[in-house]
Each structure stands twice: as structure tokens, then as C-alpha cells.
Amino acid sequence: MLYITRKERFNAAHKLHRKDWSDEKNMEIFGKCSNPNWHGHNYDLFVTVKGNINADTGFVIDLKYLSQLIKDKVVEKIDHKNVNLDVDFMEGKMASTEVLAQAIWEQLADAIAAQGCALHCIKLYETENNFVEYFG
């Protein structure tokens, strides 16, 4: 079993906020991340695929295909957008990095499986110090 990773980047705004909570409670729980005027991040996304090497190609997955898949299903939908308002696969979800990583998994897993391998991990850096790893 081999693991191969593709890195992509995107920039997006969001806020952590529950409509059913007061502004004071949102500020207490989410701090400055609940800023009513939003805030943004330069995200680094690592998509790790696992599988066996294809004898014909020498690949676990064609990285050009994987890159385009990530761009089509994630980056084009989220880059320079508002996660809370503009991203179809985040509709009705909390815009935390944890939930975003799970939603990205859902966007990619089936298409990767159709290539004869499996999605192993989504690693999403929100900042240089904060990141999430999701293994499905």
C-alpha cells in the first residue's frame, strides 16, 4: 500500500456563528472568529490517496487527474468566496475547519474510489499553527 499526497491552496472568508445564540454567546464561544464582518484564511489543503501501484502506469493515481478533481470539486467552489454564504457543499453547516475538512472529503471520496484507489486523509491548514486531519 502506498500513499501519495497532492497539495492545493485556496483563500476564503468565514465566521463561526450560531443563529440560535446571542451575539454575546457567539463571542464567548468563538471569540474573534465570530466577527460579524467575517474574517479570512489562506488555506493549505493536502489530499492523501492510498492504493497499490498500477502496473501499466506506475501510479497510485494520476496526479494531474487528482489536481483537476480537487480544483473542480473544491477549489473553484471555495476560492475567494465566503464559506458561510457561497459554497454549495457547506450550506447549512458550521464553517469550522473541522466541518470543512469533512465536507471536502465528501466532495472527493467517490471520484477517487472510481480511480481504483481510496481517499486516505484530508489535511486542512487554516493557519500555520492550526490544522485538521480527517480520515473518513
Phi, psi and omega in degrees: 000129177243156179236133178226142187235139173245134178253134173228165180229150171206160178242136181205154175256155175197173167214149175263117188198136173250125181296332182278000176251156176289162175301323180295317180292319177301317179294321179297316184277314188257352179058216184295347176290349177262014179313124182297342179262015175073173171204162186232166179221154169259099186275144169247124182247125177246122179248115181254128180246144178236150178169187177263157179287130175289124183297330181283323186255336187080007182255152161282314174209146177292116184293333174295317177297313181299316179300313180295321177300313179298318179297314183293317188267344183231294191300313181297333181276338190240335186297128181059037179235173174263115184302320182290328190249330193249351191255112187302320184281359175249005182301128178077007182248152172295135185272036176285160178297325179298311180291322178298318178299317178296319180294323177296317176307310182299328179290330191251332193303312184294318181294326177289318178299326179294346178268005177085018177222191184222146172290127181260315187204141165251122174244123184234115176270122174273319175222176178294341182256344186236124176211161180239142169241129180234130184247019174083000000 
